[in-house]
Amino acid sequence: MRRAKYLLATLSSGDTLIIHLGMSGSFRVEPPSAANRGESAEPDRHDHVVFHLDSGDRVTFNDPRRFGLMDLLGEEELARHRVLSRLGHEPLSADFDARALAEACRGRKTALKVALLDQRIAAGIGNIYACEALHLARLSPFKRASTIATAGGAPREAANRLADAIKRVLKRAIDRAATASSSARFRVYDREGERCPRRGCGGRIRRRTQAGRSTFYCPTCQR
């Protein structure tokens, strides 16, 4: 599962529950069978909130360092939220496509990799999957973000490739339950010096620092 700063859940009341994981927050999901058997009946000392779902599942929020937070917002409050109101589209939503990505990148002089980490461009893309998506899309992380869009904000072919790559990389990560420690699951991330996995490429993965973050890329096929 991707680790995100903010998790949003829309309740049946129409309100939105905002959850910030902080530095150590996580969720534990227990199916009805576990609850009925009394498993995990004694909460961990770092369990702070327990949700009982209509399905019978029990979801527990655990946060050893207590930097996480929760807030319940109405529709108007959500629209005025100083952070969430400025977030870009969620990459796996129907609203996120090449056109939305190109419009968000129009006129931006920052590097494409750095732009992907800007939550106003797209919400929830972290450093690892920005590297992975750019490699899959065969795009240099150092190109200007504006190059994937026309002057009017229409998507160029590169925007189509990148939007598709972002969705594919994130879906694959969720399906495989990829984590930052499972480097064997990644195409380029943390593979400096290794041969590029793209068939017929022959290049080797390099690492450079962008905006204080490590960028892994293939200089041969990412242009």
Protein Blocks (a to p, Z undefined) as FASTA:
>chain_A
ZZdfbdcdddfkopacdddebjmbccddddfklmmnopakbccfkbfbdcddfkopacdd
ddfkopaccddddfklmmmpmklmmpccdfkbmklcfklmmmmmgopabdfklmmmpmkl
pghiafklmmmmmmmnopafkbcfklmpcfkopacfklmmmmmmmmmmmmmmmmnopafk
lmmlpmkgopghiacfbghklpacddddeehiacdddfklmZZ
